[in-house]
Amino acid sequence: MKKIFLLLLFVCGLQSISAQKDSQARKVLEATEKAFTQGGGVKARFSAENFVNGQSQGKTEGTMMILNQKFQLTTDQVITWFDGKTQWSYLKQNDEVNVSTPSKAELQGMNPYAFLSIYKKGFRYTMQKGSLRGQGVYTVHLTAEKPSDDLQEILLDVSQSNYTPFCIRFRQKNGVWTKIVVRDFKNKQSFKEQDFVFPKEAYPHAEIIDLR
């Protein structure tokens, strides 16, 4: 596990400098949550990658639109809509839509917003300063208080200048690490409710598979 941890730090280019007190870490988390939600939605490019025993299991790139718990994620293979309760995943190659009610753990793997309030309950946190993509970052390290929790560890890199997220890495209880890299972050975006619901009329021939 130590090797996996070190590998992920290297991939994200973190250069730790000095440890900070927990109270400072909480201030950074609060400021990041505010930057992510103030005045509307968020739009950004992202890449997501899973690691098992230090080996990449594949990488996905795309764009995200987020408004609180609602989101739309678009990649070359899949478009996903989530309205806060129901999720639709359209598989372009098969022209089919899987309808589901995702679990909390599944949502955390897709929506960076899900991490921004998680520190309020069940986690310890510390902070370090470092650099990423040539900019100063705060890296907040969260660890679960209970070994039985599905989500055991989170590393959140945010800009020192405006508290926007750069990179999120988390480890599940089964040892799988996930890394989400965020680029071209823009907040205060305006979205419609329909942006987070599967537009059935746009895919008239798609097969709908209800997995709920």
Secondary structure, DSSP 8 states (H G I E B T S, - for coil): -HHHHHHHHHHTT-----EE-HHHHHHHHHHHHHHHHTTSEEEEEEEEEEEETTEEEEEEEEEEEEETTEEEEEESSEEEEE-SS-EEEEETTTTEEEEE---HHHHHTT-GGGGTTGGGSSEEEEEEEEEETTEEEEEEEEEES-TTSSEEEEEEEEETTT--EEEEEEEETTS-EEEEEEEEEEEEE---GGGGS--GGG-TT-EEEE--
